[in-house]
Amino acid sequence: MGEVTAAKVRNLFTFLGLGLLQIMVILEGLAHYYSITIPLFPLQFILLGFVSAGLIFIATF
């Protein structure tokens, strides 16, 4: 497996984190528009899973 460097982790959290934050804001906006209640805590666990998958992904390069 490849080496996980600080630059790789920083880039992952910058791009993936901002992208997932944007998706979360869009989902919250759509839920508010359609009057659907989405609990934020489970949504954060899902986003954390994406970040973990990203860390595993960059570890292979």
Backbone bond lengths (Angstrom), bond angles and torsions (degrees), N, CA, C in turn:
res aa  C-N    CA-C-N  psi(-1)  N-CA   C-N-CA  omega(-1)  CA-C   N-CA-C  phi
1 M - - - 1.449 - - 1.523 108.89 -
2 G 1.300 114.63 155.70 1.456 120.40 -179.08 1.517 111.87 -75.95
3 E 1.300 113.22 175.32 1.454 119.91 -178.19 1.527 109.92 -94.94
4 V 1.318 115.67 131.78 1.464 120.53 176.20 1.525 107.38 -88.00
5 T 1.313 115.80 112.73 1.461 120.51 -179.35 1.522 109.86 -101.46
6 A 1.318 114.28 165.61 1.464 119.42 179.42 1.524 111.01 -63.54
7 A 1.321 116.76 -35.76 1.469 119.88 179.92 1.525 110.92 -66.05
8 K 1.334 117.11 -39.89 1.464 120.06 178.85 1.524 111.07 -64.03
9 V 1.314 116.27 -43.86 1.463 120.38 -179.39 1.524 110.44 -66.50
10 R 1.334 116.45 -41.31 1.465 120.10 178.82 1.524 111.00 -62.55
11 N 1.332 116.80 -44.78 1.464 120.29 178.55 1.523 111.29 -64.51
12 L 1.330 116.72 -39.14 1.463 120.13 178.60 1.518 110.79 -60.41
13 F 1.326 116.54 -50.02 1.458 119.32 -177.10 1.516 111.79 -69.73
14 T 1.325 117.50 -28.77 1.463 119.37 178.14 1.517 110.57 -69.26
15 F 1.325 117.16 -57.07 1.459 120.48 -173.96 1.525 112.59 -77.18
16 L 1.326 117.28 -46.99 1.456 119.95 -179.14 1.524 110.89 -69.14
17 G 1.320 116.38 -40.58 1.456 119.76 -179.89 1.514 112.59 -64.22
18 L 1.333 116.80 -44.72 1.466 119.49 179.15 1.523 111.24 -68.11
19 G 1.322 116.97 -37.69 1.463 120.19 178.03 1.521 111.82 -65.15
20 L 1.327 116.55 -42.57 1.462 119.86 179.29 1.523 111.49 -69.87
21 L 1.333 116.40 -33.63 1.462 119.13 175.55 1.522 110.52 -64.19
22 Q 1.326 116.24 -40.41 1.461 120.10 177.98 1.530 110.69 -64.21
23 I 1.335 117.15 -42.21 1.466 120.53 177.48 1.527 110.35 -62.50
24 M 1.340 116.69 -40.51 1.456 120.18 -179.87 1.529 110.62 -64.37
25 V 1.331 117.32 -40.92 1.465 120.73 178.92 1.529 110.39 -65.15
26 I 1.340 116.53 -40.72 1.468 120.13 178.43 1.527 110.48 -64.03
27 L 1.339 116.97 -44.23 1.467 120.18 179.08 1.524 111.53 -63.40
28 E 1.333 116.54 -41.14 1.465 119.32 178.28 1.524 110.62 -65.00
29 G 1.330 117.07 -38.75 1.460 120.36 178.18 1.514 112.26 -65.25
30 L 1.335 116.57 -43.19 1.465 120.05 177.55 1.524 111.34 -65.11
31 A 1.332 116.17 -39.60 1.461 119.60 178.79 1.527 110.60 -64.68
32 H 1.314 116.53 -39.28 1.465 119.56 178.10 1.526 110.51 -67.49
33 Y 1.308 116.58 -38.36 1.467 120.70 -179.48 1.526 111.11 -64.21
34 Y 1.344 116.16 -41.79 1.458 120.35 -178.94 1.525 112.66 -93.31
35 S 1.321 117.85 10.41 1.475 124.45 178.08 1.524 111.87 56.93
36 I 1.325 115.91 44.61 1.461 122.09 176.27 1.526 107.32 -107.30
37 T 1.319 116.30 135.75 1.457 120.57 178.72 1.524 109.27 -94.03
38 I 1.324 116.21 119.27 1.464 121.71 177.06 1.526 107.66 -113.49
39 P 1.331 117.89 118.89 1.462 118.65 176.37 1.528 110.51 -68.20
40 L 1.314 116.14 134.51 1.461 120.74 -174.00 1.525 112.13 -75.90
41 F 1.336 117.90 -32.13 1.464 120.83 -175.37 1.533 112.78 -62.28
42 P 1.348 120.53 -49.85 1.472 119.26 176.97 1.526 112.83 -64.95
43 L 1.322 116.57 -31.72 1.462 119.64 177.65 1.525 110.72 -64.37
44 Q 1.327 117.53 -35.82 1.460 120.97 177.33 1.524 110.98 -67.75
45 F 1.327 118.40 -35.16 1.463 120.62 176.17 1.526 111.14 -65.19
46 I 1.327 116.73 -37.98 1.461 120.26 177.21 1.524 110.20 -64.01
47 L 1.327 116.71 -43.79 1.460 120.39 178.85 1.526 111.01 -65.59
48 L 1.325 117.52 -36.38 1.459 120.93 176.44 1.525 110.61 -64.20
49 G 1.324 117.12 -34.55 1.465 120.81 175.55 1.513 111.75 -63.89
50 F 1.342 117.34 -38.88 1.459 120.29 176.22 1.524 111.26 -63.48
51 V 1.329 116.90 -40.90 1.464 120.34 178.96 1.526 109.99 -65.57
52 S 1.327 117.73 -40.71 1.466 120.92 177.83 1.521 111.12 -63.50
53 A 1.327 116.54 -41.52 1.465 119.82 176.94 1.519 110.60 -63.83
54 G 1.314 117.23 -36.55 1.462 120.58 176.82 1.515 111.99 -64.88
55 L 1.334 117.17 -38.92 1.467 120.09 177.11 1.524 111.24 -64.38
56 I 1.323 116.91 -41.06 1.468 120.20 177.04 1.523 109.98 -65.00
57 F 1.334 116.44 -37.82 1.467 121.22 -179.38 1.526 111.44 -64.45
58 I 1.347 117.44 -45.64 1.464 118.43 -178.54 1.519 111.89 -73.76
59 A 1.334 117.21 -18.69 1.460 119.40 178.43 1.522 111.63 -69.85
60 T 1.328 117.71 -16.76 1.461 120.28 -178.69 1.525 112.34 -88.06
61 F 1.317 118.68 -4.36 1.469 121.05 -179.61 1.510 111.30 -108.04
